[in-house]
């Protein structure tokens, strides 16, 4: 099957007074229609900047996409004008943003904000757009949708605003849905409903989903393929079954071991020592080497390549790379 989205050697840097921050540093991945790609990693590893780069929403200055290619539906998004990108955003590619509190305009009703995208991209009149808006609000589980469609964002709780954002993203039946922590502000019951809604969209419309999350349980349930990011780079990628069954990179192992397990007899959760490195002072060699339990001399000197280790699996680690001196 042909790829809907292909990202090759994507590099997004931020230029600050203290120096250049390589927020995304040579990322590659692809996504087919109807496929769900999970992107996981700690805060600050480049997940959200990757998604914002695909949407071309990086603020410039200080940010800039300095290299790479983003091909969506046979079009290189990095060569399109801003007017052409506006036709794609919200229609062919939609995004559920991480912060619903700041993503909605406080001076417009939630109905008018959803209707704007519907009228612009779907070419519906105001009456039909309002009906579509109410339908979408009902779809994401907002009660009394016909009555509250004219309310303002401040009249909604955080979870309700998150559902409004999801309704807005789904309103134009996008080919690609980028979901950046889509269930952050929701309780577990509503979270299950939203994930089920995204599954239905994927099945009915063959929508591709790029899911960014810290929740490994959500990834296990939703994703077909997973990439693990650390310090702006992909350190491991595999299908969901292989990754959870036998993670290869020490960072991936640490992420999975830090997830609570009711069957575990230990009194304390396992943790990854240390913290994500300062992006202005990423250590030489493998960026994970100061925190890695299997660190070798070569890890402190040279960055390992992202290499295939069989099938769909790739890993960036000297433990799994054949090189003289990696002992």
N, C-alpha and C positions, 0 to 999 in steps of 0.2 A: 504493500500500500504506500502511496506517495505521502511524503511528509507535509503537514500543514504549516509547521513552523520549524525553521532551522536556524540555530544560533552558532556562529563559528568565530572563535578567537575574540570573543567580546571583551573589551577593556574599557572600563569607565573609571575615570580618575577625578578627584576633587583637588582643586588648587587652593591651598590655604597659606596664611602668612608663615606657618611653621614648616610647610613643605607640601609635597604631592602625596595624596592618599590614594593608593591603588585599590579602590573599593571592590572592583571586579577586575580580575587579572587573568584573562585568557580562558574564558568559560566557553565550552561547547556542549550543546545538547540538541535534540530534535524531538518533535512531538507529532504524532499522527492523528487524523480525525478520530474522535471517539476515545482517545487514550487519555489517561490521567497520569501526569508526571508530578511526583512529590519532590519538593526541594526542602531539605532539612539541614539543621545546624544551629549553633548557638547564636544569640543576638550579636550583631556586628560582623557576621561572616560573609555578608554580601547578598543574602537571599532577596531582600526587598529591592535593593538597587538593581539587581538583575531584572526583576519584573518591571521596574520603572524604566529601565533602559529599553525593554521591548516595547513599551508604550510611548517611548520617547518623551518622558515627563521629567527628565533630569534637569534641575534648575541650572541654567548657564548664564552667568557664573554662579557658583564656583565649580559646578560639575561639568564634565564633558566626556562624551563617548569618543575615545581617541583611536580606537581600532576595532576591526571586526565586521561581521556581516549578519544582519537579521533578516531572513527571508520568510515572508508570510504569504501564503497563497501565490507563490512565484513572483512576489514583488519584494525588492530590497527596501525595507522600511527606512533605512538610513539615507537613502537617496531621494525620498519623497519630500515635497514641500510641506509646510505646516498646514496649509489648507487641505492637502490630500490626506494628511494624518488625521485631521479632525473628522473626515468622512469615515475613517476606519475606527477611530476610538468610539466606544459606546455602541457601535453597530456590529462590526465584524469581530472586534476585540473589546471585551468589557472587563472591568476590574472591580473587585470588591476590596476596598481599601482597609488597611489595618485599623485606622482610627475613625470610627463613625462620628465621634464627638466633633471632630474638626473638618470632616469631609462634606457635611451638609451646610448649605448657606443658611444662617440663622434668620435672614430677613425675608425668605420665601417659604411658602407652604411646602410640605413634603410632596403634595400632589402636583404642584406646578413644576417642581424639580424633576420628578419622574416623567411628567408629560412632555417636558421640553425635549428630552432625548427621543421619545416616541414620535412626536410631531416632526422632528428634524430628520430622523433616519427612516421611519416607516411611512412618512407622508400621509398621516392620518389627520383629519380635522380635529378641532378641540373636543367635540363631544365624544368622538370615537376614542381619542387619546385618553380622555377621562375614564371611560369604561374600561379600557385596557389597563390603566393605572390601578383602578379598584380591583380588577381581576388579579393583578400581580400582588397587591397587598394581601388579598385573601389567600393567595397561593403560598406566601411565606408565613402565614399563620397570624396575621395581625387582626384582632377582633374589631368588629364594627368598622370595617374598611371604608364603607360609603359615608360614614359620619365623620371619621377623623381625617379624611383625605385633605381637608382644608386647614388642618392644624399645622403648627410650626414645630421645628425640631426640638425646641426647648420644652415642649409639652410631652415629649417621649422619654422613656428610660433609655439607658445605654443599649440594652439588648434590643429594644424596639427600634432604635435608630440603626442598629446593625442590620436588622431585617429589612428596613427601608432601603439601605444601601444594596442589599442583595436583590430586592425587587427591582431596583433601578438597573442593576447590572444585567438581570435576566430579561428585562422588558423588550429588548430588540432581538432576542434569540441569537446571541453571538455564536460565531464559529469557534472562538477561543475565549474561555473564561479564565482570567487570572484571579485567583483567590488568595489574598495575603492575610493569613490568620483570620479566616472568615467566621470562626466561632469563638473568638476571643472573649466577647462580653456576654456570651449566652450561657444559660444554665444547661445542664446535661440533657434535659428533655427537649428543649428547643434546639440544642446542638444536633441531636439525633434527627430531628425533623428537617433541619437545614441540609444536613449531609444526604438524607434521603431525597430531598428536593434536587440537589445537585446530581445525584445518581440518575434520577428520572430524566432530567434535562439531557444528560449524556446519552441515555438510551434512546429517547424520543427524537432528538435533533442531531445526534452524532457529534455533539459538542466536545471539543478537546478542553481539558482542564489542567491548568498549571497551579498546583496547590502548594502554598508556602505555609509551613507550620512548625511549631515546636512539639506538637502533640504526636508522639509516635503511634499512639492508638488510632488517631484519625488517619495517619498515613497508611497504616496496615489495612485499614478498612477501605480506603478510597483509591489508593494509588496502584497503577500497573507497573510503574517503573520509578526508581528513586535515584536522585543524585544527592550526595552529601557534600556540603561546602564548608570550607574552613579558611579563614583569612583571605577571602576573595577568590579562592580556587576550588575546583572540584577535586575531592580527595578519593571518592569512591562512587561508582554507579553500578546498578544492578537491578534486575527485576525484583519486585517486592518479596517474593518467596525466598530467593537466594540470599537477599540482604538480611532478612530476619532470621533465616535458618543458619547462616554461616557468614557473619560479617568478617571482612578481611582487614580493613584499616584499623589501627588501634583507636583512632578517634571514634569511628563508628561503633566499635565494641564498647567504648566508654559510654556513649550515648545510650545504647541499648541496656547496658548494665545499670545505668542510673534511673531507669524506669521502675517504679514500684511494682513488686511482684508478690502477690498474696501467698504464693507457695514457697517463697524464699524464707529460710530459717534464720538468716543473719539479723542481728538487732538493728544494724545501721544500713542505710542505703550506700551503695558504692558511688563515688564521685570521681570526676576527672580533676586531678590536682591543678592548681594554678588558674589562669584565666586567659581569655582570648588576647593575643598580643596587641599592643598599641599599633595601629595601622601606619604610624609614622616611624615605627622602629620594629618592623617584622624581622625576626632573627634570620641569620643566613642559613642556607640549606633548607630543610623541611621546616615549615613554619610551626609545626606541631612538636618539634623535637624537645623543647623545654618541659613539655607535659607528658611525653611519651614514656611508657614503662619499658619499651624495647629499643630505646635510642642507641644508635651505633655512631662511630666516628664519622662515617660518610654522611649521616643524617644532619650533622652540624656544618657540613662543608658544601653539599651539593643538593639542589632541589631534585627529587625523583620525578621522572616523567609519569604521565597518566597512561598506563599500559594495559592492554587487554590480557586477562589471565584465563581466558576460555569462555566461550559462549558470549553472552551479553555483558559480562563482568569486566569492569576496569577499576584499577586501583592505583593511587599515587603513593607508593611506599617501597622503601628499599628492601623490606622483608620479603616482598613478592616480585622484585625486579632482579633480573639476572644481570649482574654487573660485577666485574672483577674488583675486589676491594670492599664490597658490601658484606662485611662479616662482623 
